[in-house]
Amino acid sequence: MPTDCSYLYGVVPSGSRDDYGPIGIGGAHVRIVQEGPIAMVAGAVEKPDFSQLPPERALQCLAEHQRVLERVMTDSPVIPLKFGSVARDDRQIADILRAGRAGLARALEQYAGKIEMDLSAFWADLDATLAEIANDQAVVSMKNDIAARGDASMDQRLRLGQLVKQLLDRRRGEIASDLVVSLRSQWRGVAVNAAHGRAHRPVRRATLR
C-alpha cells in the first residue's frame, strides 16, 4: 500500500524504544522518531481524510489508535495526540517536537509513574431512591393537593415529575460532591464530566499521585 505521510499517536521520552512493529492503523509499522529528550510515536499511512471515513471505518481506526497508545503506555508515559493527527515526514515531526519541547518534556516528567482512571458511578437501587424522594415533604404536599382536586391534569403530572427530577438531581449533586472530596484527598487532577442519563453519576477522571 503506498504511503505518503506519518500518522501521529503520541509523544514519549526518548530512548524508551525504537519501534513497536505492525500494530498501527491498518496494520502499519509503528516506530519512534526522536528529537532530543522527547520522541514521537508514528506510523506510515496513506494520506487520509479521517473526516470523510465511513462511521464503521472511523470507529475501527479510533480503536486501533487507542490500541497503540495502550501498548506504548506499558513501556513509558505518553502524551496522546488527537485522533487523525498526521505529519508530512520525519522533518515535520522533528519541527513539531522542537516547537513544543519544553512543555512536552515537563508534561512527560509530570506524568511519569502515574496512571489515569475513569470512574463512572450509578444508582445501586434507583427505585429505592425514588421511593425515598416520594416521601419528601414537598412531594407529599403536591400529591395531596392533586388528590384533593380530583384527577390530576397533564400540567399537574408534569409539575410533579419536574419536582421529583429536581430532588433526584439535588441528591445526585450532594453525593457527587462528597465523592469528589474523597477522590481529591487521594488523587491528583480530578476532572468532573457531565452526567449521562437519569441513572448515572458524572464520570470522574483522576491521576494517581
C-alpha positions in Angstrom: 0.0 0.0 0.0 1.5 3.4 -1.0 2.2 5.7 1.9 2.8 9.4 1.8 2.5 10.7 5.4 3.1 9.8 9.0 0.2 9.2 11.4 1.0 10.6 14.9 -0.1 8.7 18.0 1.7 10.5 20.9 4.8 11.9 22.5 7.1 9.8 24.7 10.6 10.2 26.3 13.5 9.5 24.0 15.3 6.2 24.4 12.3 4.2 25.6 12.1 2.0 22.5 12.9 2.1 18.8 9.7 0.6 17.3 6.6 -1.4 18.1 6.1 -3.4 15.0 2.9 -3.6 12.8 0.4 -2.6 15.5 -0.8 0.7 13.9 -3.8 1.8 12.0 -4.4 -0.6 9.1 -1.5 -2.8 10.4 1.1 -0.1 9.8 4.5 -0.4 11.4 4.8 1.9 14.4 8.1 3.5 15.1 9.8 6.1 17.2 11.1 9.4 15.8 13.5 11.0 18.4 14.3 14.7 18.8 16.4 15.5 21.8 14.8 14.3 25.1 11.4 13.6 23.5 10.2 11.4 20.7 7.1 10.9 18.5 5.2 7.6 18.2 4.4 7.5 14.5 3.3 5.1 11.7 3.2 5.4 7.9 -0.3 5.7 6.3 -1.8 6.8 3.1 -2.6 10.5 3.2 -6.1 10.3 4.8 -9.1 12.5 5.3 -10.4 11.0 8.5 -13.5 13.3 8.5 -14.7 11.6 5.3 -14.3 8.0 6.5 -17.5 5.9 6.8 -18.6 5.7 10.5 -17.6 2.0 10.8 -14.1 2.6 9.4 -13.6 5.7 11.6 -14.5 3.7 14.7 -12.1 0.9 13.7 -9.3 3.5 13.2 -10.1 5.1 16.5 -9.9 1.7 18.2 -6.5 1.0 16.5 -5.3 4.4 17.6 -6.2 3.6 21.2 -4.6 0.2 21.0 -1.3 1.7 20.0 -1.4 4.2 22.9 -2.3 1.4 25.4 0.7 -0.7 24.2 3.1 2.3 24.4 1.9 3.1 27.9 3.1 -0.3 29.1 6.7 1.0 28.5 6.6 4.7 29.3 4.5 7.7 29.9 2.8 9.1 26.8 1.1 12.3 25.8 -1.7 11.2 23.4 -2.3 13.2 20.3 -5.7 13.9 18.8 -7.1 11.2 16.6 -6.3 11.9 13.0 -3.1 13.9 13.6 -0.6 13.5 10.7 2.7 15.0 9.5 4.3 15.1 6.1 7.6 13.4 7.1 10.2 13.0 9.8 11.4 16.5 9.3 8.0 18.0 10.1 7.8 15.6 13.1 11.1 17.0 14.4 9.8 20.5 13.9 6.7 19.7 16.0 8.8 18.2 18.8 11.3 21.1 18.8 8.5 23.7 18.9 6.9 22.1 22.0 10.0 20.5 23.5 9.9 22.4 26.9 6.3 21.9 27.6 6.1 18.3 26.4 9.2 17.4 28.4 7.7 18.9 31.6 4.4 17.1 31.0 6.1 13.7 30.5 8.1 14.2 33.7 4.8 15.1 35.5 3.0 12.0 34.1 5.9 9.6 34.8 4.9 6.8 37.3 1.2 7.9 37.3 -2.0 6.3 35.9 -5.3 7.7 34.8 -8.6 6.1 35.6 -12.2 6.8 34.6 -14.8 6.3 37.3 -18.5 6.0 36.4 -20.9 5.7 39.3 -24.6 4.8 39.1 -27.5 4.3 41.5 -27.3 0.8 43.0 -31.1 0.8 43.6 -32.8 3.8 41.8 -36.3 2.6 42.8 -35.4 2.8 46.5 -34.0 6.3 46.0 -37.2 7.3 44.2 -39.2 5.8 47.0 -37.3 8.0 49.5 -38.0 11.1 47.3 -41.7 10.2 47.2 -41.8 10.7 51.0 -40.2 14.2 50.7 -42.4 16.8 52.3 -42.7 18.9 49.1 -43.6 15.8 47.0 -46.2 14.6 49.6 -47.7 18.1 49.7 -48.1 18.3 46.0 -49.5 14.8 45.7 -52.1 15.7 48.5 -53.0 18.9 46.7 -53.5 17.0 43.4 -55.6 14.3 45.2 -57.8 17.0 46.8 -58.6 18.3 43.4 -59.6 15.0 41.9 -58.0 13.6 38.8 -54.6 15.0 38.0 -54.3 17.1 34.9 -51.4 16.7 32.5 -49.9 20.0 33.8 -50.1 18.7 37.4 -48.4 15.5 36.4 -45.6 17.4 34.6 -45.0 19.6 37.6 -44.9 16.6 39.9 -42.4 14.9 37.6 -40.3 18.0 37.5 -40.2 18.3 41.3 -39.1 14.6 41.6 -36.4 15.2 39.0 -35.2 18.3 40.8 -35.0 16.4 44.1 -33.2 13.5 42.4 -30.7 15.9 40.8 -30.1 17.5 44.2 -29.5 14.1 45.8 -27.1 13.2 43.0 -25.3 16.5 43.3 -24.8 16.0 47.0 -23.4 12.5 46.5 -21.2 13.7 43.7 -19.7 16.5 45.8 -18.9 14.0 48.6 -17.3 11.7 46.1 -15.1 14.4 44.6 -13.9 15.5 48.0 -13.0 11.9 48.8 -11.2 11.5 45.4 -9.2 14.7 45.7 -7.8 13.6 49.1 -6.1 10.7 47.3 -5.9 11.6 43.6 -4.4 14.4 41.6 -6.0 16.3 38.8 -9.6 15.1 39.3 -11.9 16.2 36.3 -15.6 16.1 36.6 -17.6 15.4 33.4 -21.3 15.8 32.8 -23.7 13.1 33.9 -25.1 10.9 31.2 -28.6 9.6 31.7 -31.0 9.6 34.6 -29.4 6.7 36.4 -25.8 7.6 36.0 -23.4 9.6 38.1 -20.9 12.0 36.5 -17.7 10.4 35.3 -14.6 11.2 37.4 -11.2 11.2 35.9 -8.2 11.2 38.2 -4.5 10.8 38.1 -2.9 8.8 40.9 -0.2 10.6 42.9 
